[in-house]
């Protein structure tokens, strides 16, 4: 894999000026622990939007991290909402019967 390709898949989690958390790159077996530690924090109103439009190569590891983020948010009494989920992630969540849990149905 060339460095340019590796850089484009590197995981970045950023919050924009509107408070929307954007996930860029891939959540993989190698960075899943870091992704879990980087779980989005709740906004002041108890609602948190996470934009997944730049999530790359979604697989079962990605799905597991996103489920854990929902669980962590609920434990804090927050409402986490995923926006712009890639179709591959939607398909995997549906196949795994967790699309409702993630709000992707």
C-alpha positions in Angstrom: 0.0 0.0 0.0 1.4 3.4 -1.0 1.9 6.1 1.7 -0.8 8.3 0.0 -3.3 5.5 0.2 -2.4 4.7 3.8 -2.7 8.4 4.8 -6.2 8.7 3.2 -7.4 5.7 5.4 -5.9 7.0 8.6 -8.5 7.5 11.3 -9.3 11.1 12.3 -12.2 12.2 14.5 -12.9 15.9 14.4 -15.7 18.2 15.7 -16.8 21.1 13.5 -18.1 24.5 14.5 -21.7 23.2 14.7 -20.7 20.5 17.1 -21.0 17.6 14.6 -18.4 15.0 15.0 -16.9 13.8 11.7 -15.2 10.4 11.3 -12.6 10.3 8.5 -10.8 7.2 7.3 -11.1 3.6 8.4 -11.8 2.1 11.8 -9.7 -1.1 11.6 -8.6 -3.9 13.9 -5.3 -2.0 14.3 -6.9 1.3 15.5 -10.1 0.1 17.1 -8.8 0.6 20.7 -7.8 4.2 19.8 -11.3 4.7 18.2 -13.0 3.4 21.4 -10.9 5.8 23.5 -11.8 8.6 21.1 -15.6 8.1 21.6 -17.4 11.4 20.9 -18.4 13.4 24.0 -21.9 14.6 24.5 -22.8 18.2 23.5 -24.4 20.5 26.1 -27.9 19.6 25.1 -27.4 15.9 25.5 -27.5 15.2 21.8 -24.6 14.3 19.6 -24.5 13.9 15.8 -21.7 11.9 14.2 -21.2 12.3 10.5 -20.0 9.0 8.9 -19.9 10.2 5.3 -16.1 10.0 5.2 -15.9 6.6 7.0 -13.9 4.3 4.8 -14.0 0.5 4.4 -16.7 -0.2 7.0 -16.5 -3.7 8.3 -17.4 -5.6 11.5 -14.7 -3.8 13.5 -16.2 -0.5 12.5 -19.6 -1.7 13.4 -18.5 -2.9 16.8 -16.9 0.5 17.6 -20.0 2.4 16.5 -22.2 0.1 18.7 -19.8 0.7 21.7 -20.0 4.5 21.1 -23.8 4.3 21.3 -23.6 2.3 24.5 -21.2 4.8 26.0 -23.4 7.7 25.0 -26.5 6.0 26.5 -24.6 5.3 29.7 -24.0 9.1 30.0 -27.7 9.8 29.3 -26.9 11.1 25.8 -28.6 10.6 22.5 -26.0 9.8 19.8 -27.2 10.0 16.1 -25.3 8.7 13.1 -25.6 10.8 9.9 -24.7 10.0 6.3 -23.7 6.4 6.9 -22.2 4.7 3.9 -24.3 2.1 2.2 -21.9 -0.7 3.0 -22.2 0.1 6.7 -26.0 0.2 6.4 -26.0 -3.1 4.7 -23.7 -4.7 7.3 -25.8 -3.3 10.2 -29.0 -4.6 8.6 -27.5 -8.0 8.0 -26.3 -8.0 11.7 -29.7 -6.8 12.8 -28.3 -3.8 14.6 -29.5 -1.1 12.2 -32.2 -0.1 14.6 -29.8 0.1 17.5 -27.6 2.5 15.5 -30.5 4.4 14.1 -29.8 3.4 10.5 -33.1 1.9 9.7 
